[in-house]
Amino acid sequence: MIGSLRGKLVSKQPPHLMLEVAGVGYEVDAPMSTFYNLPAVGEELFLYTHLVVREDAHILFGFGTEREQQMFRELLKVSGIGPKLALSILSGINVDELLVCVASADTESLVRIPGVGRKTAERLLIEMRDRIKSFGEVSSLPVLTGAQGNAGKQGEAFSALLALGYKPPEISRLFKAIDPNISSVEEIIRHALKAAVQK
């Protein structure tokens, strides 16, 4: 299997791009999360890749990070999710946000992604629940990462913000703006709400 490519970016037209490697042009499909970080046409590009072999075609998918590639492969293991839908999911939500959705069983954020129905979203949450462990501990998710032993307080703050109507992806963005050394649940919530007003 082709695991990665390094070459010159020849063209980019979402979701397709072409990468020239040693004189050979590789047509690659990539999620928008990768497209957002592409260099200008003509510049060098490195992509992690995944090759899908079908009877009628060989389709190469490309990713800017190894975590995107890993998540794509995990999504393909979910019943009813094929390469196109997996690509759509990673275009509508980044890896960190998807991990938070799975960890908090947030169906609503998933069904907003084009092509994802409620049954598919619920099945994804169930089947991915144990697989997200391969992406690291909860502390590596887009919530506060700081002093040891704060995971419980972060979880309490996360739950409180969910109850206030904030969605997991939005909470993750708010937490990124907070000092990781804050250990009080009330302070975490207060700073998150302050960040929400200022954004």
Secondary structure as UniProt FT lines:
FT   STRAND          4..13
FT   TURN            14..15
FT   STRAND          16..21
FT   TURN            22..23
FT   STRAND          24..29
FT   HELIX           32..35
FT   TURN            36..37
FT   TURN            41..42
FT   STRAND          44..53
FT   STRAND          58..63
FT   HELIX           66..76
FT   TURN            79..80
FT   HELIX           83..92
FT   HELIX           95..103
FT   TURN            104..105
FT   HELIX           107..111
FT   TURN            114..115
FT   HELIX           118..128
FT   TURN            129..130
FT   HELIX           131..135
FT   HELIX           138..140
FT   TURN            148..149
FT   HELIX           151..163
FT   TURN            164..165
FT   HELIX           168..176
FT   TURN            180..181
FT   HELIX           185..198
//
